[in-house]
Each structure stands twice: as structure tokens, then as C-alpha cells.
Amino acid sequence: MLTGLNHLTLAVADLERSFRFYVDLLGARPHARWDGGAYLSIGPLWLCLSLDATRQSPSADYTHYAFSSGNFAADAALLRTAGVQEWKRNISEGNSVYFLDPDGHRLELHDGNLASRLATCRQQPYAGMVFFDDGAA
């Protein structure tokens, strides 16, 4: 059925502001842009910005989008120097900075991966945690 993350589409209130944030600050590669949106990539991830002038802040839940970093310490410092608003303190495996984009989307810069997270969880599993070593549920 599902084979992986295809793309993320984020509704944005100000296309220029968000485009500059993702391209200039976060290093996304621009591929196309139009009056109502833009196509960017971050590594293999396809990211779409879609203009929604009526956009309100996202609901207050844990939904967020995590991105990898080529140099976590330098990139985290860059974000903090730029004054991004952090919405959560990291308490999980690996280094993370949880921050908001200009439209309040919850983002995470993370230096771990699924393999490192699972290895840590095998040492200290969450309550009721089950592992599927063969990929079957």
C-alpha cells in the first residue's frame, strides 16, 4: 500500500515570506514557484507551499514535520540565531530542535534516524511497545 512519504504540502499565509524562510534559512532547493505556491525539495523530500490567505495557526497538537540536517550543531545554531520560535524541548533520542515556521507549522530538525530511534527503544521501550522485525504487523 504505502511505500513512503511522497510530499508535504503546507498552507501558508504569505508565500514570499515562507519561500524565503524555507529557501534562504533552511536551505530548501526551489524547483518551481507560481502565484499560488512553490515546489521545493529538501534532500529527497518534495515540499509544496500552497498560498491560503485565510490561513489560521494549526491546532495545538503534536503533529509536526521532521527534517534531517547535514550539520546539526551548526544548523541548530543558525535557527536560534535567526530567532525562530521553539515550541518544544527535546526529550527523545537524538538531538532535535522543535521550531515554528512563519505560519506556525511545527517543524523539527533532527539528527537521528529510524534505525537509531529503534535501537534506543529496544534498550528502553515505551510502555506497551511492540517491534515488527519482519515488517509484518
N, C-alpha and C positions, 0 to 999 in steps of 0.2 A: 504494500500500500504506500505508505510514506517512505521516502528514501533520504530525506534530509531537509534542511532549511533551504527554501528556494529564494525568497527575498523578504525584506521587511519594507512595509510602506508606512511612513509616518505622516500624519496630518499636521501641517504647520500653518501658523497664522501669518508669518512673514517669510516668503520664500527666499528673498535675498539674505536676510539675517540668518536663516537656517542653512542656506547653501554655504555662506561664508564660514559658519561655525563648523560644519562637517568637513569642508574642503581645507580651509586655512588653519583651523585649530587642530582638528582630529586627523587630518591627512587623507581624507577620502579622495578617490580619483573620480573626477567628473567625466561622464560619458555623454550626457545629453541634458539639455535644460529647455524648458518652454514656459510660457506664461503661467501655466498651472502646475508646474512641477519640475523635477530633475531626476535623472538616473545617475547614481554614483556607485562606486564599488569600494569596499574595504577588504583587501585580500580577495578571497573568492566570494565574499558576500555581496549580493546585489541589494542596494538600498535605494528606495524610491521616496522622494519628498513630494507630497501632494498638497497643494495650496487649499486651505479651508479657512477662509477669513472669519468664519463664525466659531472657530475652534475654541474650546474651553480646556482647562487643565484636565489631565487624565485623573481618573478616580484614584483615591488613596488606597492602593493595594500593592502587592509585591511584584506585579507584572513589570518586567524590565528587559532590556536588551543588552547582552554582554558581548564585548569585543575583546579580541586578543591584542597584545602590544608587542612591538619589536624590542622595546627597551622600557620595561615597566617603570623603573625608578625615574628616568628622565621624562617619560610621558606623564606620569602622575604629578611630577613637579610642574610641568608645563600647564596642566589643567588647573592646578591650585594657584599658580602664578596668574593665570588668566581670570581667576576669581569665580570659577564655576561653583554652583551651589551643590554641596554634598547632601544627600538625602538619607544616608545610612552609613553606619560604621561597620567595617568588615569583621565578621566573627567566624568565617568559614575558612577552609583550606585554601592556601594560595593568597597572594596579595591581590587586593581589589580596592578600587576607588569607585564608589557609587555616586553618580552626579546627574544633574538635570541638564537637558539641552534648553535652548531658548523658549521652547513651547511646553516645557515641563515634562517631557518624556523622560522616564527613568532609565538611565544608562549605567553600565558598569564597565570599567577597564579591569581586566583580569589576566593574571599571568599563569594560571594553571590550565589544565585541560580535563577532559572527561577521565582519562586514564589516571591522572594524579588525584582527582577527586575520589574515584572509586577505590584507589589504593588506600587513601586516608580513611574512607568509610569502612573498609574491611578491617582496619585496625580499631576504629571507634564508630561502629554502625549507629545510625539514627534508630530510634525506637521503632520496632516492627519492620526493619529494613530487610528486603529480600534481594538477592543478587541472581541475575539470569546469565550465567556464564556462557550458555549456548545461544543466547539471543531470543529464546522462546519464552513466552510468558505462560 
